[in-house]
Amino acid sequence: MRICFICHSSRLGGAERVFLEMIDALKSAGNDCFVILPSRGELCAELLALAVPFSIISFPLWTSSTRPSWFQQIKTGIGLVSNSVLVAWAIHKWKADIVVSNTVTVGVGAMGSRLANRSHVWHLQEFGGEDHGLFFVFGEALSLRLAGALSSCCLCLSEALAAKYKRFIPASKIAVVHPSMHRAFRSTENNESVGSLLPPRNGRFRCVIVGTLAEGKGQEDSILAFDLLSKAGISAELFIVGSGVPFYKRHLEELIVRKRLEGRVLLTGEVRTALPVMQASDIVLVCSRSEGFGRVTIEGMMAGKPVIGARAGATAELIADGVNGLLYTHGDPKDLADKIEYLYKNPEVAEQLGKNAQSWVDGFFTPERYSREILALLNSSLNPSVVVAASAPTA
């Protein structure tokens, strides 16, 4: 099979890492992959290393971080139409059998595949507005219904995402396949050492929260929880790993100072991989209010650490409360503080949760399972009479 991917960016964020896992799985099974990117970036080097041909077409996204104006709608509309022709030409040039658009932000792939008369699969990895504050330039309902109509299948990373998109797209077109995560813990050469990121351990109970600094990621919950832990006399420290929205970073820094937590809470900045920090911590926190999947949750489990996550989005799918982690109510720092304190006072429980999590992840998140499910889904998109059944991640 020859597959043409339309990727929304050339960065190396979570969505791009899932995309690379799909490329890995498909190439390992003997398929030919081709990629269209909107610009040059870190992802280009990864594709070159995988010997995957790619082309740069500066197509516009059909989402915006701000509420779109009529001028933006006209400009985006013209850009989508003109670039759909270029995408269709690339599909023909590569003799692709099927087209896959990576993330909800990409509309040009569905349009270009229709012009090229190819089946289209839409890979949905995020909620859009709920998690990233995105606006659809032409409105959410219209955009999603159009993309659903132009797609043979809409692939979601979680049941939580599927539930959202079923409001706009027929359930018969929606499938759920959890990623493999097999690239997450490959060779750590060129990764930062823990010593370059964190101060030496001083006997404190160490927690880490990893992700883009943004309101939806819930870093504020973790800081307020540590304020309560500090007042309760709990010897603990928190490391906030990531970069992001400047004004929100300033807000977090001001909150740390206001709560007099400078010695207990540290913003480390962005890292290439958070693995060393997770392995050097006691607990991993996931405080997102609406996670589409949650690579950090799985990475924390792969490191054998207990994860305390918000009872929201896909996090509640991945964490079986009291079995492979703990859940707290998003927006309730007291609940989060209580869960941290519980594991602080019960290290044997924390150790068992980490072991359970690691065992479950090792058994379910495999490239073999992922490759089997992705290939079955793509084949069914070429032959709609084939029925695909994906595995469910039962902890």
Order of alpha helices (4+ residues) and beta strands (2+ residues): beta-alpha-beta-alpha-beta-beta-alpha-beta-alpha-beta-alpha-beta-alpha-beta-alpha-beta-alpha-beta-alpha-beta-alpha-beta-alpha-beta-alpha-beta-alpha-beta-alpha-alpha-alpha
